[in-house]
Amino acid sequence: THTTQVKCRLAAMQRDASGASEEEESELSQSENDDATWVSWFCSLKGNEFFVEVDEDFIQDDFNLTGLSTQVPFYEHALDLILDVDAPRDAGLSEEQQDSIEAAAELLYGLIHARYIITPRGLAGMLDKFKHIHFGRCPRVFCQGQAVLPVGQSDIPRTHTCKTFCPKCSDIHYPRSSRHANIDGAYFGTTFCHLFLQTYWDLVPPPPREQYVPRIFGFRIYKKERAPQQQQALAGGARGGGGGGRGKEGGEGVQQPSGGNGAAGVSGVAAAGGGGG
């Protein structure tokens, strides 16, 4: 009985020790989350791997934010949220307004991000992600897994989603992940990827040497073979259109003297045949 009591005490002590360690770990993780900035938290979210962390100095420079106040609702509140400023004006806002401010902060950061990544420090940050294939690879077979860059088809937000640009085939593609495919393309803009390749020109690969060739039973399909089929289809449509079509067909079938049209040629041949009869 004494041995059983000792074992129960030891088990209770172990449970208390494990519970204390779990509480300490949770407190440490909570403190780490509290110390993290909004920018680092946003960039660490799943699906935001394409973003780099914009320097706080860049965000605090009003010159870099010129014109954004007219594009972003709740601009001041959103900027305070990005910079982790506890402004007194945030007090008294409804839950719906808080949600709108969080959405505005994402929009504002995305537009700031598009401006930041075309600066030397921003390009350097994106270079590191490019080298580690954070943006993915080109889906084309003959590009052989070439690393790609994010690109926008417009600099206006809510116009196009983000695409990826392959420097090997010089074409754009949808990102492989649906999370990345739902990012606004204006957060990367139309300039970045091309400026990136102009800056780091040594990373530009040669174009693909191979090209897919369609074959049927081993024989190559030539585009020129489609032309007679298209002409026959057009001729068939012309025949179904009435006399004008027949006149055109006669003009093509009978060699005409200079200046003659198809209808005159057909009537001339018919007249000659009647005179001979």
C-alpha positions in Angstrom: 0.0 0.0 0.0 2.9 2.4 0.8 4.5 1.6 -2.6 1.2 2.4 -4.3 0.9 5.7 -2.6 4.5 6.7 -3.6 3.8 5.8 -7.2 0.6 7.9 -7.2 2.6 10.9 -5.7 5.3 10.6 -8.3 2.7 10.4 -11.1 1.0 13.6 -9.7 4.3 15.4 -9.5 5.1 14.5 -13.2 1.7 15.7 -14.3 2.2 19.0 -12.4 5.6 19.4 -14.0 4.3 18.7 -17.5 1.4 21.0 -17.0 3.8 23.8 -15.8 6.1 23.3 -18.9 3.1 23.4 -21.2 1.9 26.7 -19.6 5.4 28.1 -19.9 5.6 27.2 -23.6 2.2 28.7 -24.2 3.2 31.9 -22.4 6.4 32.1 -24.5 4.5 31.6 -27.7 2.0 34.2 -26.7 4.8 36.7 -25.8 6.5 36.0 -29.2 3.2 36.7 -31.0 2.8 39.9 -28.9 6.3 41.0 -29.9 5.8 40.3 -33.6 4.9 43.3 -35.8 1.8 43.5 -38.0 4.0 43.3 -41.1 5.9 40.2 -40.0 2.6 38.6 -38.9 1.0 39.4 -42.2 3.9 38.1 -44.3 4.0 34.8 -42.2 0.3 34.0 -43.0 -0.2 31.0 -45.2 -0.7 32.2 -48.8 1.4 35.3 -48.3 4.7 33.7 -49.2 5.1 36.0 -52.2 5.3 39.1 -50.0 8.5 40.5 -48.4 8.5 42.5 -45.2 8.5 46.2 -46.1 10.9 48.3 -43.9 9.2 50.5 -41.4 11.2 53.5 -42.4 9.8 53.1 -46.0 6.3 53.0 -44.7 6.8 56.0 -42.4 8.1 58.2 -45.3 5.1 60.1 -46.5 6.7 60.6 -50.0 6.4 56.8 -50.5 2.7 56.9 -49.8 1.8 59.7 -52.1 -1.7 59.2 -53.6 -2.6 56.1 -51.6 -4.9 58.0 -49.2 -7.4 58.4 -52.1 -7.3 54.6 -53.0 -7.7 53.1 -49.5 -10.7 53.6 -47.2 -10.0 54.2 -43.5 -6.5 55.2 -44.6 -5.3 56.6 -41.3 -6.7 53.7 -39.3 -5.1 51.2 -41.7 -1.7 52.9 -41.6 -1.8 52.9 -37.8 -2.6 49.2 -37.8 0.3 48.4 -40.1 2.7 50.5 -38.0 1.3 49.0 -34.7 0.3 52.4 -33.4 -2.4 52.3 -30.7 -4.3 55.4 -31.7 -7.0 56.8 -29.5 -9.3 57.2 -32.5 -9.6 53.5 -32.8 -11.6 53.4 -29.6 -15.4 53.2 -30.0 -15.3 51.5 -33.5 -17.8 48.8 -34.2 -16.8 45.2 -35.0 -17.8 45.8 -38.6 -15.6 48.9 -38.8 -12.7 47.0 -37.4 -13.1 44.3 -40.1 -13.2 47.0 -42.7 -10.0 48.6 -41.3 -8.2 45.2 -41.4 -9.2 44.7 -45.0 -8.1 48.3 -45.7 -4.7 47.6 -44.0 -4.2 44.6 -46.3 -5.0 46.7 -49.4 -2.7 49.5 -48.2 0.2 47.2 -47.4 -0.2 45.5 -50.8 0.0 48.9 -52.6 3.0 49.9 -50.5 4.6 46.6 -51.2 4.3 47.2 -55.0 6.3 50.4 -54.6 8.8 48.9 -52.2 9.9 45.9 -54.3 11.1 48.2 -57.1 13.6 49.8 -54.7 17.1 48.4 -54.3 16.3 46.9 -50.8 13.0 45.5 -52.1 14.6 43.9 -55.1 17.2 42.3 -52.8 14.5 40.8 -50.7 12.7 39.4 -53.7 16.0 38.1 -55.1 16.3 35.9 -52.0 12.8 34.5 -52.5 13.5 34.0 -56.2 16.6 32.0 -55.4 14.8 29.8 -52.9 11.9 29.2 -55.5 9.3 30.8 -53.2 7.4 31.9 -56.2 7.2 28.5 -57.8 8.3 27.1 -61.2 7.1 27.5 -64.8 4.5 24.8 -65.7 5.8 24.5 -69.3 7.6 21.3 -69.9 10.4 22.7 -72.0 11.2 25.4 -69.4 12.5 22.6 -67.3 11.3 23.9 -63.9 12.5 27.5 -64.4 11.9 29.7 -61.4 9.2 32.4 -61.9 8.4 35.8 -60.6 5.1 37.3 -59.5 3.6 39.9 -61.8 0.4 41.9 -62.1 -1.4 42.6 -65.3 -2.5 46.0 -64.0 -1.4 48.5 -61.4 -5.0 49.3 -60.4 -6.2 47.2 -57.5 -9.1 44.7 -57.9 -8.5 44.5 -61.6 -6.5 41.2 -62.1 -5.2 38.6 -59.8 -1.5 37.8 -59.4 0.2 35.8 -62.2 3.7 34.4 -62.5 6.1 35.4 -65.2 8.7 32.9 -66.6 11.9 34.6 -67.8 12.6 31.6 -70.0 9.5 31.5 -72.1 8.5 35.2 -71.4 4.9 34.2 -70.7 2.6 34.5 -67.8 0.8 31.7 -66.0 -1.5 31.1 -63.1 0.2 30.3 -59.8 0.0 26.7 -58.8 -1.5 27.4 -55.4 -5.1 28.8 -55.3 -4.1 31.0 -52.3 -1.5 32.7 -54.4 -3.8 32.9 -57.4 -6.3 35.0 -55.3 -3.8 37.7 -54.4 -4.4 41.0 -56.1 -1.9 41.5 -59.0 -1.6 45.2 -58.2 0.4 44.2 -55.0 3.3 43.3 -57.4 2.5 45.6 -60.3 3.5 45.5 -63.9 7.0 46.8 -63.5 8.7 44.7 -60.8 9.5 41.4 -62.6 11.0 43.2 -65.7 13.0 45.6 -63.6 14.2 42.7 -61.6 15.5 40.9 -64.7 17.1 44.1 -65.9 18.8 44.5 -62.6 19.9 40.9 -62.2 20.5 40.3 -65.9 22.8 37.3 -65.2 19.8 35.4 -63.9 18.0 35.6 -67.3 18.0 32.1 -68.8 18.2 31.4 -72.6 14.9 30.7 -74.3 13.8 27.1 -74.7 15.6 25.2 -77.4 12.8 22.7 -78.0 9.2 23.2 -79.0 6.4 20.7 -78.9 5.5 19.3 -82.3 2.0 17.8 -82.7 1.9 14.5 -84.5 -0.7 12.0 -85.8 0.5 8.4 -86.2 4.1 9.8 -86.0 3.7 12.3 -88.8 4.0 16.0 -88.1 1.0 18.3 -88.7 1.7 21.3 -90.9 -0.3 24.4 -90.6 -0.2 24.9 -94.3 -2.3 21.8 -94.8 -5.2 23.6 -93.2 -5.4 26.3 -95.9 -7.2 24.2 -98.6 -9.7 23.0 -96.0 -10.4 26.5 -95.0 -10.8 27.5 -98.7 -13.2 24.6 -99.3 -15.2 25.6 -96.3 -15.4 29.2 -97.5 -16.3 28.1 -101.0 -19.1 25.9 -99.6 -20.4 28.8 -97.6 -20.3 31.0 -100.8 -22.3 28.3 -102.8 -24.9 28.3 -100.2 -25.2 32.1 -100.4 -26.9 32.3 -103.9 -25.9 33.6 -107.3 -23.2 35.9 -106.1 -21.4 32.9 -104.7 -21.7 31.0 -108.0 -20.3 34.0 -109.9 -17.3 34.1 -107.6 -16.8 30.4 -108.0 -17.0 30.8 -111.8 -14.5 33.6 -111.8 -12.0 31.5 -109.9 -12.6 28.4 -112.1 -12.3 30.2 -115.5 -9.4 32.3 -116.5 -10.6 35.8 -117.2 -9.1 38.5 -119.4 -7.7 41.5 -117.6 -10.5 43.7 -116.2 -13.2 41.0 -116.4 -15.1 39.9 -113.3 -16.4 36.5 -112.4 -20.0 37.0 -113.4 -19.0 38.3 -116.9 -16.7 35.4 -117.4 -19.5 32.9 -116.6 -22.0 34.6 -119.0 -19.4 34.8 -121.7 -18.7 31.1 -121.6 -22.4 30.4 -121.6 -22.9 32.7 -124.7 -20.1 31.1 -126.6 -21.6 27.7 -125.9 -25.0 28.8 -127.2 -23.5 30.3 -130.4 -21.7 27.1 -131.2 -24.9 25.1 -130.8 
